[in-house]
Amino acid sequence: MDAERSESGSGGPLTGTIRTVGRYVNHDDVLVRFASLWLLVATAFTVSWVGSYYLLPRGLLLGGNPAATTEYAGSVSREFLTLFGWNVGVSLIAVGANAFRSVNTPLGYVVEVVQAPRYGMVWGTGSLAVDSGARIAPSLSVLVERSGPLEITAMVAIVVATRSVMIWHQESGPRWTEEFERVRSPRDWSLTRREWALLLAGYLLLAVANYREAIAIANVAG
C-alpha cells in the first residue's frame, strides 16, 4: 500500500498495482483517500462474505463475535448506547494505530483492511447478533437493508480523516525487521477543515448505523 517505496526490488505487475493503490489511499486529498480505501475495504469484505457463505460452516464465528453474545440491553436507546460506545472504542483503537506509520501507510489503514474480511465472514457464516445463525446471502439489496455497510463506511472515514495522527515512523522495509522511530509529538498533530468535516461525518454515520442496528435487535429480541 506504499506509494513511494517498494520492498520487492525490481518490481513487476504486482508491485505496480501496490504502488498505484498506495498513491491513492495516501493521497493529499482526503476525499480521494476515503474513496480509495473504502473501495479496498469493500472489496475485501465482499470477497470474504461471498466465500464464507458458500465454503464455511454456519455460525462459525458466534463464539468470537462479542456483539452476537451480548444480551439485549432492554430498550432501543440503551442498546444504541451500548453499540455506539463499543464501536467508538473500536474506532479509537484504529485512530491510535495511525500513530504508527510504515513508510507511507498508517497502521490504522491496515486495521480496517484486516477487519473487513472478518466482518464479511460474520455475515457469510450467520454469526450476527440479529438473526444469529441465519446466513446472509450475497445480494445488493442486503447492503441497503443492513447497517453493516454504514459502519464500515464510517470507520473508513474516521481512519482516513486522522491519517496525520503519527508519532512513530518506519522509514523503510522489510517491515518485520525495521524498527519504528519516534519522529513527532501529539503536539504536532493537526487536521484540515476537510479532515475535521469527514471525521465528524464518520461519527454521525456510525451513530445512524448503530441506531438502525439497535432497532433491528429490539424487533428480534423484544
N, C-alpha and C positions, 0 to 999 in steps of 0.2 A: 504493500500500500504506500510505499515511499516514492515521491515524485522525483527526488533529486539524486537518490543513490540506489544502487542495486548491489546485492550480495553475491550475485551469480557470475560476476566477471564479464565475459564476452557478451552475454545476453542471448536473446532469441525471442521467438513469439511470446512465450510466457513472460519474459522479462519486460518486453514492450507493453504487454497488457497491464502488468503490475504498475509500471511507470505511468501509464495513462490513467488508471484508476486512482493512483496516488496523487496525480496532478489535480484531479477534480475533487476528491474528498478533502484535500488540504488547500483548496483554492482560497484566495484572499476574500472573495465574495462569499459571505455566509450563506446566501441562498443557493449558490452553486454547490457549496459543501453539503448543505442539507439535502438537496435533491440527489446528489451523487451517493452519499452514504445511505440515504433511505432506499435507493434502488438496490444497493448492495445487500443491505439487511433484508429487504423484502424478498430478494431472490433466494437468499439463504433460508429464510423462513419457509418460502413456498416449496422449495426442493425437499426440505425436511418434512413438511406437512404431507405432501403427496407420497413420499417414500415410506414414511412411518404408517400412513393409512393403509397401504397395501402390503407392507412387509413385517410390521412389528405387532406383538400381541396387544390385545385390548387392555387398557388400564395399567400399562407397564410403568408409568411414572406417578401413579397415585400416591405411593408412599413417600416419594421425594418431592412432591408438589405441596408446599405449605398451604397455599390457598385452597387446595382441594381437601385438606384435612382439618381446616379450621371450622368450627361450628358457626352457624348463623348468629349474627350479633343481636337479633331480636327486632330490629326496625331498619328501615331503609337508611335513615340518617346515620345510625350507629355503624351499619355495615359500610356505608360510604366512607365514613371517617376511618374505619379500620383499613379498608382497601387503599384509600388515598395516603394514609400515613405510611403503610407498608411500601407503596410504590415511590413515595417521596424519599424514603430511606434508601431504596434501591437506586434511585436517580442520583442521590448524593454520593453513593459509592462510585458510580460511573464518573461523576464530576471529579471526585477525588482522584480517580485513576488518571485523569487528564494531567495531573501534576507530574506524571512520568511521560516523557516523550522519547520514542526510539527513532532516531534520525529525524524524520518529519512527521511521524504518526503518533498522536496521543494514544495512551493506553485505553482511554475511555472508548475510543472507536472499536478497539479490539474486544472490549467487554460486550458491546452491542452486537458485533458480528458473531461472537461466540454464543451469546444468549439466544439469538434468533433461531438457530436450528433446534435448540432445546424446547423453545416455546412451540415451534412447529410440531415437534414430537408430542407435546402435550395435547395439541389439537388432534393429531392423527391417531393417537392411541386412546383418546377418550379419557384423559386424565385431568379434566377441568373440574372446578368447584361446582359449576352449573351443569346439570345433566351428566354428572360423573359416571363414567363407564360407557357413555354414548360417543362413538367416534363422530368426528365432524368431517363429512365427505367434502373433498375439494370442489369448490364452486365459487363463482364470482359473487353470487348473492349472499353467501355467508360472510364475505368480507364487509358487507354493508350492515348486516344484521348484528354482528358480534362487535364487542368493544375492544377485542384484542388488537386489531389493526390500528385503532386510535392510540392505544397505549404505546405500541411500537413507534408510531409516528412521533408521539410526544417525547419519548425517550431519545430518539434520534435528534430532535430539535434541541433538547436540553444539552446533550453531549456536544453537538456541533457549535452551539452558541458559546460554550465555555472552553473552546479549544485553546484559548490563550492562557488558561489556568495551568501554567507549567512551573515546576521547581527544578526537577531533575531531568537531565538530558543524556541520552546515549548517542554519541556523535556518529558512530558507525557500527556496522556489523562485524562479525556474526553476533546476533542478539543474545545468544546463550552463553557468551564468554565476556563480552564487553561490559564494563561497569557503567552505572549511571553517575554522573557528576552533578553536583548542585550548581546551577547557573543563575538562578533567580530567587527572589523572595516573594512571599504573598503581597508585600507592599508594591511590587511591580505589576501586579495584575490590573488589567483594565479591559473593559468591554466597550465596543462601539454601540451607538444607539440602535443599530440594526440587530446587533447581537443581543442586547437587552430586550428588544421587542420580540425576537424569536424565543428567547428564554422564557419570557412571560407567557407567550402564546403556547409554548410547550407545556407549562404547568397548568394553564387553563384547559388545554385539550386533555391533559391527564385527568383533571378533575371531572370533565364531562364523561370521559371513558369510564371512570370508576363509579360515577353516579349511575350510568346506564347498567353497569355490571351489578351494582347494588340492587337495582330494581329487578333485574333478571333473577338474582339469587333469592330475593324476597318472594317473587312469584312462585319459585320452586319450593322454597322451604316454608313459606307461610300459608 
